[in-house]
Amino acid sequence: MASKPWLTHQAALISLLILWRDSVICTGLAVDPPEDLVILDHGHLGRLELTWSPPASLVDVPDCLLRYQLEYFNTYWDSWSAIRTSSRSYSAQFDLMKDVRVRVYTLLSGPCTNGTLIKSTKYTEVVQKPSSTGEAVQDVICVFHNMEYMECKWGRNPKILASSQLNLYFWHKELEHAEECPKYIISDGVRSGCDFTETSLPDFTDINLCVNGSSFDGPLKPTFMSLQTQNQVKPGTTDKLYLHTNPDMQLEIQWECPVGGVPEDCLEWEVEHNQEGSDGRMTLQQILTTKETSITLASNHENERSCFRVRSKLHKYCVDKSFWSEWSQPICHPAFQMKKDAPEPEWGMVPVYVYIAVAVIIMLMLSLCVWGVLKVRRSRQEKKPDSLLTTLFARSSVLTVAEA
């Protein structure tokens, strides 16, 4: 047990020696930091080139190995990344919507330092601020549908005028320059996304995207993002489900993988199981996870009905992330809803039917009465002219006889 404290002290001494060796100045050489650190943007939408020059004090130092330690803040991982190189340039991926922070040290070793590695105590640093003017689109989401075609869509920012012209550009290492969206998605007369159906995009390669635009108020604030297509996959919806009862009176659910380019062994599944009682109320709801395309459950009770539906996504052993597919159509056992006892009519509902029937009868009777009255009136009007004519003829006959 006494050896453990001794080992701890030895480790501490070794750490101090390493720190001392990095900071020591040998043979009277003062190690200065590099000069002329520059960030070059070649229009690759986040892929930047960093260049620097050796310190003037070490240009003509013989028997020395001159190297550099480059450090930059990786906003994707929220931490500093560091590399050591003898080159005077380096390319890295940055999120241009955040600060670009880069610093570089000088490393010196070789016979001129008696084999000791010397690191400059100071460093050269550059900080590049993002654009802070204008408004940006919201919620840019790219989905690689069933590994067949990719679509990128963005949400509408209420602060952006409807007349604004939006553009999407993309770049990856197989392209010399950034290219514009091959086919825009139009919603209500406004660009709301990009369709890459007829464009081949490489897998396992950073694809940089930028959505920008202009309006009457000036340029819009650009939105940048970097992705890899295999991490944006949304599998197709499963449309073939099978459900049957095996001899052990257990329910066996089977389904087929969606047709497309998604590898079947990369899929994991969620099975939603809903169970209803004879009264139609939900008695059980559960989500089951599996990497197989079948699952077996204990059979439901005689007076219960079970329904199932499934969805899938790519699991973590194939990709870093994935989207869930849409749920399949449910399949149930029994296939049809169980017959429920007909509910007895409530007394509160009986007068309603009676009132409706009485109202219909009254309307019919009123209609018949009105029709009868109108008919009688018409018949009387037709008879009046006949009676007047008869009276007139009778009177004229009497007058004629009297004159005779």
Secondary structure, 3 states (H helix, E strand, C coil): CCHHHHHHHHHHHHHHHHHHHHHCCCCCCCCCCCEEEEEEECCCCCEEEEEEECCHHHCCCCCCEEEEEEEEEECCCCEEEEEEECCCEEEEECCCCCCEEEEEEEEEECHHHCCCCEECCCCEEEEECCCCCCCCCEEEEEEEECCCEEEEEEECCCCCCCCCEEEEEEECCCCCCCEECCCEEEECCEEEEEECCCCCCCCCCCEEEEEEEEECCEECCCEEEEECHHHCEECCCCCCEEEEECCCCEEEEEECCCCCCCCHHHEEEEEEEEEECCCCCEEEEEEEEECCCEEEEECCCCCCEEEEEEEEEECCCCCCCCCCCCCCCCEEECCCCCCCCCCCCCCCCHHHHHHHHHHHHHHHHHHHHHHHHHHHHHHHHHHHHHHHHHHHHHHHHHHHHHHC
